[in-house]
Amino acid sequence: MRWTVSAALALCVALAAPAGAQEIDAGRALFLGRAAKTDDPALARRLARLPCKSCHGGDAQGADEGRAPPIDGPSLSRATPDRPAYDAALFHRAVTAGQSAGGRALSQLMPRYPMTAPEATALFAYLAALPAEQRRGVTPGRVTFGVAAPPGGGYRQTLQAALEARLGGAMVHGRTVAFVPVDPGNAATGRQVFAVLALPAGAVPDFAAEGIPALFPLGPLPGDEDPGTVRGFLPSAAGTRAALAARLASDARGPVAIWPEDMAEGLRAALSANGPPAPSAKDPAREIVVLDGTELDGALKTAPGARLWIGWEAIRQAGHLPADREVIAINDVPALIELGGESPLAAHARLSGAVLAEVLKAAGRDLTRARLMAAFPAAWLDGLDLDYTAHPLTGTARVDFLPLR
């Protein structure tokens, strides 16, 4: 068989082709500990418990804690006095057997993972692509954020105005800050932006799986998310449950009913330690917590005379409140709802712009996604009633209880 020059060149190009998008996506899932679809359940469990990013950082630049070294592509592919450069095969040996490229035993602090060669190759490919991904949406003169808020409500305009008011202009560290729309139902639309703001809370996991930071979701987060990937400024659902359980433990007049039952498990568990009991035939409910406003009327019939505890979203769902009950409104969005103030969506945009401005200032000129997320505790948030050192995910645990009648 005769080989033409063009055929030989085509083969060389194919052999040297960069990693494909699917391989990089698989590697990202391994790096973030989201490899639920791996064929090995033991590997999935180990990655979920000890993901690479937890020690080496979201940018794989290493960390002082545990003396974790940088493992991004440029660092691995660069020979050092202690070892030659890594390739995919040597990297596979390192993550499975704990041997460096030079054959030295790696620290026992580094977990060993039962990865196949293709899985290790995918992770190696992702680490090579990670420096570029960390700076996605950043150019020398511009940083571009996606905004997922519903169009038509003026969210982006309010956000931009609030950011510029805090910065004293549209630039920070020599870059213009720009905002473009993204589709919250399609995480792929966020791949070219630096981070995404104002996602529905339910859309956050899809964007996080793409490695895209999610800032200031429009609803409460569950409470178990990684602050290196997600930051909000509303109390989490878990935080609201804890605050409500504590308030009921101190203020309840008797047994507490929670409606509907299929949503009651979390709050009932929070109450179980030292809170008031559930109602019984002998001891009926004196308090009722309604978590789903569409069932308000039916819930009230089960607890006649009981004081009603209900959140703003449930009030919105119900569209009304009973005239013959004491009502305590659970304000789990105190930063957004001040009676007589602006709309919650406008308040969300205003606070988002102010916090983002300060975090960008704290993150510095050498901007990466990991540096942005790490800058939250250091940002100067004077007057914003947020503290990301005390509350890394949400900046606050404040929940207000407002008697409405």
Secondary structure, DSSP 8 states (H G I E B T S, - for coil): ----HHHHHHHHHHHT----HHHHHHHHHHHHT--TTSS-HHHHHHHHHS-HHHHH-TTS--BTGGGB---SHHHHTS-BTTB----HHHHHHHHHH-B-TTS-B--TTS------HHHHHHHHHHHHHHHHHHTTTEETTEEEEEE-S-TTS-HHHHHHHHHHHHHTSSEETTEEEEEEE--TT-GGGGTTSS-EES--GGGHHHHHHTT--EES-SS---S---TTTEE-SS--HHHHHHHHHHHHHHH--S-EEEESGGG-HHHHHHHHTTS-----SSS--SEEEES-GGGHHHHHHHSTT-EEEEEHHHHHHH----TTS-EEEEES-TTT--TTSS-HHHHHHHHHHHHHHHHHHHH-SS--HHHHHHTGGGS--TTS---TTTSTTTS----EEEE--
